[in-house]
Amino acid sequence: MTARILDGKAIANNIREEIAVRVSAFRERFSTSPKLVAVLVGDDPASQVYVRNKEIACQKAGIQSDIHRLSGATTTEELLAVLDELNADPKVHGILVQLPLPDPIDTRLVLDRIDPRKDVDAFSPENVGLMLQGRPRFLPCTPHGVMQLLNRCKIAVQGKQVVVVGRSDIVGKPLVCLCMQKSGPGGPSNANATVTCCHSQTPDLGEITRRADILLVAIGKPNWINASMVKPGAVVIDIGINRIADRLVGDVDFDSVSQVASAITPVPGGVGPLTIAMLLENTLRAAEEQLSS
Ligand code: NDP
């Protein structure tokens, strides 16, 4: 079997076009544009690229964006003061702090300081709680991107055995949560799975991943999942992004797994572009909520 390649880039482009149309309507209604501020601390090269890509995506969708750059020597208190200012600024609708933050900044304290109504990464306890209860304000960008990808590729999650490999707060845990809800971004067929979560302490990982109708992988280990760990005909979504020399590879060994899976995402060009599209979605939603209330 040769797997169908799920083209995340094309799907993300469609979503971004839809958002640009909604941003135009927003501007007509409120005579202003949604605005996102990214806070970037230090000079980590990958973070610089990520933030720049987010800025370009905002511009293309008609969303205003600013990058608030702080030196790597910034203290937790100084960063909290910046967030307090952004929280209080009515012209700023979305705030994101680019991770990772340099040591010794207290990341949890910083993320918790963002006003939940402006928390477009959806990392705050309030937004995580709302998601868990099935009444989300925003969904975290990467897991939401995965659900959109499945929905728009007409791959139903409902009734399937879904195995999530990875349990981070940013990717793994929210994916488990979204797949087990009664309804998802694409309705009931985009939820209602029977979900198993694996992590670094899971014995015999392959025995569990081979049960998956849909395998979602986010571990940060290049090419870790091979063909022997995948059920023939499974759908495999590779969320990993790993740099090997000057090449990006996923957590899934694409060459071997694409011979057994029925569908697979490439890296790059799979989930990554959807993450940015969902950030635009959340910024627009944040602005709508703030200006309508
Ligand atoms: P974390 O390092 O925070 O979490 C990794 C998770 O994988 C942990 O739960 C860990 O288990 C688990 N794990 C590690 N090794 C194994 C193993 N051998 N077998 C089973 N489980 C294992 O990473 P993130 O969730 O933040 O990111 C994961 C990957 O996704 C990375 O490659 C990252 O770059 C990528 N990513 C991609 C995004 C995108 O837009 N496409 C966005 C965000 C991340 P334990 O909890 O026991 O330590």
Residues whose N, C-alpha, C, O or C-beta is under 5 A from the ligand:
A	BS01	NDP	T142 G166 R167 S168 I170 V171 G172 C198 H199 S200 Q201 A218 I219 G220 I239 G240 I241 N242 V271 G272 T275
